[in-house]
Amino acid sequence: MAEKEVRVAVVGGSGYAGGEILRLLLPHPEVRITQVTSESNRGKYVHQIHPNLRGQTGLRFCSAEDLRECDVLFSALPHGTFAERVADFSSMSTHLIDLSSDFRLKRDDLMQKFYNRSVRTAWAEHFTYGVSELYRTDIRNTRHIAGAGCLATASILGLYPLARAGYLSNTPIVIEAKVGSSAAGASPNLSTHHPERSGAMRSFQPTGHRHTAEIAEHLSAVSPHDICTTDIHFSATAVERIRGILITAHCFTENCPEKQDLWKMYRQTYAGEPFVRIVKERTGIYRYPDPKLLDGTNFCEVGFELDAETGRVVVMSALDNLVKGAAGGAVQAMNVLLDYEETTGLEFAGLHP
Ligand SMILES: NC(=O)c1ccc[n+]([C@@H]2O[C@H](COP(=O)([O-])OP(=O)(O)OC[C@H]3O[C@@H](n4cnc5c(N)ncnc54)[C@H](OP(=O)(O)O)[C@@H]3O)[C@@H](O)[C@H]2O)c1
């Protein structure tokens, strides 16, 4: 257990992911939020933008220009913006935890293909991908964390047991991802405008989704063989929810595992994991993972089914994109990095109904 209270600054704190970092860290017993930035809201009280935090903090937003020294700096800035300022931020804070995609990839070919730019190698090597279930040991020994993408987190945690056991090489993996509106962030645009978004069930990225790169790179890291981006057929659909992701992955493996092998793989991989629950009930309406039960929580639920006739393994994975898929996953990684109990500040069980 670390001994002294840790000073945390949250940059981009007026956005949805930044607001969730604040919600999770304000009651965290080991850290103290010292500064929160927003350029467009500087001087305003945090609760004026995040009304759910009324009475939780008297902090006001400041400009990133006014940042002072801290121990951990969380960044919830848009892609590209963090990388431009990483040197400045690093001079102010021992640890950086970035939620954008800027340092999620180490492979330059994937960065070029999906982001049309190079990996910033000098910095990238100091960042560890923030999925604690895969990289716990590395996170303990790192300085900085690159928070994972929300759709990537759900996909990776759903497929990790199969990848680890070697079932996903040279295998077409078809991933259909359904996602709520908060994944698009707080800035309004035509597609998030209520009359356009409400009631929608809209394919918005049937091919070429950037998270394909993260999924391939980080599943390859735990698999005995490389998993190529061309084996991953990822499509994303916007659905009628504010929070929540449901991944349905169809894996057409050559050596189809037996049902009991699947159970064994999933149980062995996730035994002792505090935030991954295997959900596969025989009866009831919640037999498989459902994001409805996960709003506000740091849990990822994974389930599977075997179509023995066709050899298709269907994997379902659900989470809250703003928590396990962003702020919660990042706080979990911070807990690991600073040697706190991994679940600190993240125990909220969720709501039902
Ligand atoms: N939403 C999700 O489900 C989710 C999941 C995983 C990861 N992430 C990542 O987390 C980061 C934040 O996402 P978000 O959904 O919270 O976004 P958001 O709601 O749009 O918030 C963005 C924040 O960045 C600040 N900002 C600074 N420079 C900006 C610029 N040039 N353009 C726009 N905003 C700027 C904004 O406030 P000021 O302009 O006032 O400073 C705001 O506080 C992104 O990198 C995103 O990819 C989001």
The ligand as an SDF file (V2000), in Angstrom:
LIG
                    3D

 48 52  0  0  0  0  0  0  0  0999 V2000
  -16.7130    8.4710  -24.7110 N   0  0  0  0  0  0  0  0  0  0  0  0
  -16.2420    7.2330  -24.5730 C   0  0  0  0  0  0  0  0  0  0  0  0
  -17.0350    6.2670  -24.4390 O   0  0  0  0  0  0  0  0  0  0  0  0
  -14.7640    6.9450  -24.5680 C   0  0  0  0  0  0  0  0  0  0  0  0
  -14.3350    5.6340  -24.3310 C   0  0  0  0  0  0  0  0  0  0  0  0
  -12.9520    5.3490  -24.3340 C   0  0  0  0  0  0  0  0  0  0  0  0
  -12.0410    6.3600  -24.5970 C   0  0  0  0  0  0  0  0  0  0  0  0
  -12.4990    7.6270  -24.8450 N   0  0  0  0  0  0  0  0  0  0  0  0
  -11.4970    8.6540  -25.1330 C   0  0  0  0  0  0  0  0  0  0  0  0
  -11.4890    9.6170  -24.0750 O   0  0  0  0  0  0  0  0  0  0  0  0
  -11.1820   10.9120  -24.6140 C   0  0  0  0  0  0  0  0  0  0  0  0
  -12.2950   11.8590  -24.2020 C   0  0  0  0  0  0  0  0  0  0  0  0
  -13.5110   11.3790  -24.7590 O   0  0  0  0  0  0  0  0  0  0  0  0
  -14.9110   12.0150  -24.3690 P   0  0  0  0  0  0  0  0  0  0  0  0
  -15.9340   11.1340  -24.9300 O   0  0  0  0  0  0  0  0  0  0  0  0
  -14.9250   12.3680  -22.9330 O   0  0  0  0  0  0  0  0  0  0  0  0
  -14.8500   13.3780  -25.2270 O   0  0  0  0  0  0  0  0  0  0  0  0
  -15.6110   14.7390  -24.9310 P   0  0  0  0  0  0  0  0  0  0  0  0
  -16.8110   14.4710  -24.1090 O   0  0  0  0  0  0  0  0  0  0  0  0
  -15.7780   15.3990  -26.2530 O   0  0  0  0  0  0  0  0  0  0  0  0
  -14.5610   15.5800  -24.0480 O   0  0  0  0  0  0  0  0  0  0  0  0
  -13.3570   16.0910  -24.6020 C   0  0  0  0  0  0  0  0  0  0  0  0
  -12.6700   16.9670  -23.5830 C   0  0  0  0  0  0  0  0  0  0  0  0
  -11.4630   17.4780  -24.1290 O   0  0  0  0  0  0  0  0  0  0  0  0
  -11.4350   18.9250  -24.0720 C   0  0  0  0  0  0  0  0  0  0  0  0
  -10.7420   19.4180  -25.2820 N   0  0  0  0  0  0  0  0  0  0  0  0
   -9.5120   19.9680  -25.3340 C   0  0  0  0  0  0  0  0  0  0  0  0
   -9.1230   20.2330  -26.5640 N   0  0  0  0  0  0  0  0  0  0  0  0
  -10.1340   19.8770  -27.3570 C   0  0  0  0  0  0  0  0  0  0  0  0
  -10.3180   19.9050  -28.7460 C   0  0  0  0  0  0  0  0  0  0  0  0
   -9.3710   20.3660  -29.5790 N   0  0  0  0  0  0  0  0  0  0  0  0
  -11.5020   19.4530  -29.2260 N   0  0  0  0  0  0  0  0  0  0  0  0
  -12.4590   18.9830  -28.3950 C   0  0  0  0  0  0  0  0  0  0  0  0
  -12.3080   18.9070  -27.0470 N   0  0  0  0  0  0  0  0  0  0  0  0
  -11.1530   19.3620  -26.5350 C   0  0  0  0  0  0  0  0  0  0  0  0
  -12.8890   19.3330  -23.9280 C   0  0  0  0  0  0  0  0  0  0  0  0
  -13.0910   20.4890  -23.1470 O   0  0  0  0  0  0  0  0  0  0  0  0
  -12.5090   21.9440  -23.4380 P   0  0  0  0  0  0  0  0  0  0  0  0
  -12.5260   22.0770  -24.9330 O   0  0  0  0  0  0  0  0  0  0  0  0
  -13.3980   22.8730  -22.7220 O   0  0  0  0  0  0  0  0  0  0  0  0
  -11.1020   21.9360  -22.8730 O   0  0  0  0  0  0  0  0  0  0  0  0
  -13.4740   18.1740  -23.1330 C   0  0  0  0  0  0  0  0  0  0  0  0
  -13.2340   18.3560  -21.7470 O   0  0  0  0  0  0  0  0  0  0  0  0
  -11.0600   10.7500  -26.1370 C   0  0  0  0  0  0  0  0  0  0  0  0
   -9.7240   10.6170  -26.5030 O   0  0  0  0  0  0  0  0  0  0  0  0
  -11.8340    9.4470  -26.3820 C   0  0  0  0  0  0  0  0  0  0  0  0
  -11.4150    8.7590  -27.5100 O   0  0  0  0  0  0  0  0  0  0  0  0
  -13.8300    7.9440  -24.8140 C   0  0  0  0  0  0  0  0  0  0  0  0
  1  2  1  0
  2  3  2  0
  2  4  1  0
  4  5  1  0
  4 48  2  0
  5  6  2  0
  6  7  1  0
  7  8  2  0
  8  9  1  0
  8 48  1  0
  9 10  1  0
  9 46  1  0
 10 11  1  0
 11 12  1  0
 11 44  1  0
 12 13  1  0
 13 14  1  0
 14 15  2  0
 14 16  1  0
 14 17  1  0
 17 18  1  0
 18 19  2  0
 18 20  1  0
 18 21  1  0
 21 22  1  0
 22 23  1  0
 23 24  1  0
 23 42  1  0
 24 25  1  0
 25 26  1  0
 25 36  1  0
 26 27  1  0
 26 35  1  0
 27 28  2  0
 28 29  1  0
 29 30  1  0
 29 35  2  0
 30 31  1  0
 30 32  2  0
 32 33  1  0
 33 34  2  0
 34 35  1  0
 36 37  1  0
 36 42  1  0
 37 38  1  0
 38 39  2  0
 38 40  1  0
 38 41  1  0
 42 43  1  0
 44 45  1  0
 44 46  1  0
 46 47  1  0
M  CHG  2   8   1  16  -1
M  END
$$$$
